[in-house]
Amino acid sequence: MPDTDYIAIEVAYARPDKQLILRVSVPAGTTIEEAIALSRITQKFPEIDLAKLVVGIFGKRVKLDHRLANGERIEIYRPLQADPREIRRHLAAQGKTMGRTRKTDQ
């Protein structure tokens, strides 16, 4: 029987044209940074820059030294192409919205 227990985690990354969720078994106590390396996701997505990596667990931002628990999913975030607040300001100046409608009393 091996000395190390393993946990099951997922590593997720998405681009507009392609997305991937990898299921990986890693030693208990593995950090996010170590798990990303073990998943080899950077071989499929070479644009992932480990030096500038922003990650989360189920939508909550965490640091690379976070120790993983069984069943967690690492989400690798891409940089924003545009600031959403700036887009809203620009649309408001043109009298437009981002697709949401407001209910008005009639």
Sequence and secondary structure as in RCSB ss.txt:
>XXXX:A:sequence
MPDTDYIAIEVAYARPDKQLILRVSVPAGTTIEEAIALSRITQKFPEIDLAKLVVGIFGKRVKLDHRLANGERIE
IYRPLQADPREIRRHLAAQGKTMGRTRKTDQ
>XXXX:A:secstr
  SS EEEEEEEEE SS EEEEEEEEETT BHHHHHHHHTHHHH TT  GGG EEEETTEEE TT B  TT EEE
EE   SS HHHHHHHHHHTT  SS       
